[in-house]
Amino acid sequence: MKKTTLILVAMGAAFGFTKNLSIGGKVGVVKVGGKYVPTTSVTADYKLSNYISWRTDAGAQFSEGTKLSDATVQVPTNLLIHPLAKSKFDPYIGPGGNLTMGNGVTTIGYNGVAGFMVNPSRKQGFGLEFRYSVADYKAASKGNLEGSLLGKWQTSF
């Protein structure tokens, strides 16, 4: 009986979690050194309130453009503030941290993001985003500015 109750509680919590979760994707470019390289990400955005959300991306940056072995994996996470309460036109800004893995090295850094989404329906949207990130907070590394096109969709599980 205790196992069944625990499973039902866990399923209820998972259902409540997915109600505020939207999954999306983005493609963009970032200037690394003197070269522009493509980036792509899958995004998960969890709505904490109408004015605040938490988003985590799982992405890759391709320095050669064609070789998967040359990809740098990035996992930025941001607390986003939505001053217009996630309306049809939804500008946002927020600080965050990032984990970067590439060339056998893993670093922890920080970033800031600003952008907007246009939401023609509750379940779909598109937008534009800019992120300034520093890959390694310990090193005196120069940050990179990334511009991305975004798309999102939301579905019931």
VOGU-3710 file (C-alpha; in Angstrom, 3 decimals, decimal comma):
1> mkkttlilva> 0,000/0,000/0,000  2,827/2,432/0,837  4,515/1,760/-2,529  1,280/2,425/-4,403  0,712/5,677/-2,503  4,288/6,784/-3,171  3,935/6,013/-6,891  0,640/7,936/-7,116  2,146/10,951/-5,312  5,198/10,880/-7,632
11> mgaafgftkn> 2,962/10,666/-10,718  0,871/13,600/-9,471  3,990/15,688/-8,842  5,337/14,821/-12,305  2,014/15,798/-13,912  2,031/19,134/-12,071  5,629/19,713/-13,169  4,939/19,089/-16,877  1,953/21,461/-16,835  4,347/24,435/-16,585
21> lsiggkvgvv> 7,093/22,991/-18,803  7,693/23,963/-22,419  10,288/22,379/-24,694  11,877/24,246/-27,571  14,912/24,629/-29,716  17,213/27,296/-31,034  19,844/27,773/-33,700  22,353/30,578/-33,821  25,882/31,778/-34,382  28,644/32,789/-32,008
31> kvggkyvptt> 31,938/34,498/-32,771  34,850/32,459/-31,404  38,144/34,218/-31,992  37,748/35,788/-35,420  35,401/33,092/-36,720  31,604/32,702/-36,643  30,496/29,167/-35,766  27,000/27,611/-35,699  25,236/26,598/-32,493  22,135/24,536/-31,808
41> svtadyklsn> 20,264/23,754/-28,582  17,239/22,062/-27,092  15,613/24,180/-24,388  13,426/23,358/-21,369  11,614/26,291/-19,769  9,779/25,851/-16,464  7,323/28,613/-15,503  7,708/29,464/-11,808  5,189/32,320/-12,035  3,827/34,633/-14,723
51> yiswrtdaga> 6,883/36,860/-14,227  9,688/34,340/-13,583  10,842/31,166/-15,323  13,863/28,878/-15,159  15,359/27,717/-18,458  18,091/25,189/-19,130  19,523/24,527/-22,593  21,535/21,580/-23,867  23,483/22,690/-26,888  26,441/22,226/-29,141
61> qfsegtklsd> 28,782/24,655/-30,864  30,547/23,372/-33,980  33,963/24,966/-34,501  34,585/23,285/-37,878  30,950/23,334/-38,946  30,944/19,724/-40,168  32,780/17,483/-37,701  30,783/16,211/-34,738  34,070/15,413/-32,969  34,895/19,145/-32,911
71> atvqvptnll> 31,678/20,060/-31,075  31,725/21,887/-27,760  28,796/20,943/-25,516  27,223/23,779/-23,542  24,611/23,599/-20,777  23,570/27,118/-19,738  20,832/27,642/-17,161  19,112/30,976/-16,495  16,589/32,562/-14,182  14,481/34,668/-16,575
81> ihplakskfd> 12,427/37,715/-15,651  9,381/38,455/-17,854  8,275/42,072/-17,157  5,080/41,697/-19,241  4,010/38,480/-17,471  4,582/36,039/-20,362  2,143/37,756/-22,724  1,877/37,309/-26,524  4,940/39,568/-26,855  7,275/38,342/-24,139
91> pyigpggnlt> 10,582/40,198/-23,588  12,876/38,678/-20,966  16,258/39,135/-19,334  18,193/37,102/-16,807  21,469/35,958/-15,259  22,752/32,413/-15,267  25,550/29,925/-15,144  26,934/27,540/-17,727  28,797/24,273/-17,953  31,006/23,880/-21,051
101> mgngvttigy> 32,687/20,668/-22,197  35,065/20,613/-25,149  38,552/19,443/-26,120  38,698/17,257/-23,015  38,181/20,233/-20,676  35,122/21,026/-18,540  34,614/24,579/-17,288  32,028/26,449/-15,236  31,172/29,999/-16,218  28,452/32,618/-16,150
111> ngvagfmvnp> 26,199/34,355/-18,649  23,512/36,922/-19,159  20,654/36,603/-21,607  18,135/39,001/-23,156  15,543/38,317/-25,800  11,893/38,103/-26,685  9,328/35,529/-27,724  6,254/36,067/-29,874  3,524/33,635/-28,839  0,736/33,438/-31,434
121> srkqgfglef> -0,833/30,622/-29,377  -0,365/29,300/-25,849  1,545/26,273/-27,082  3,815/27,661/-29,816  6,182/30,597/-30,129  9,240/31,998/-31,850  11,764/34,653/-30,960  15,236/36,133/-30,928  17,820/35,913/-28,144  21,266/37,261/-27,340
131> rysvadykaa> 23,530/35,677/-24,730  26,856/36,965/-23,465  28,782/34,179/-21,756  32,165/33,646/-20,154  33,111/29,963/-20,368  35,483/29,824/-17,381  34,966/32,088/-14,375  38,453/31,253/-13,007  40,434/32,151/-16,117  40,725/35,613/-17,568
141> skgnlegsll> 38,859/34,379/-20,634  37,072/36,755/-22,951  33,316/36,329/-23,235  31,369/35,533/-26,383  28,172/37,084/-27,712  25,747/34,605/-29,254  22,651/35,440/-31,284  19,928/32,807/-31,736  16,541/32,245/-33,325  14,172/30,404/-30,976
151> gkwqtsf> 11,163/28,166/-31,388  9,084/26,502/-28,686  6,216/24,133/-28,393  4,314/22,822/-25,429  2,494/19,533/-25,164  0,736/17,471/-22,535  2,414/14,288/-21,359
//
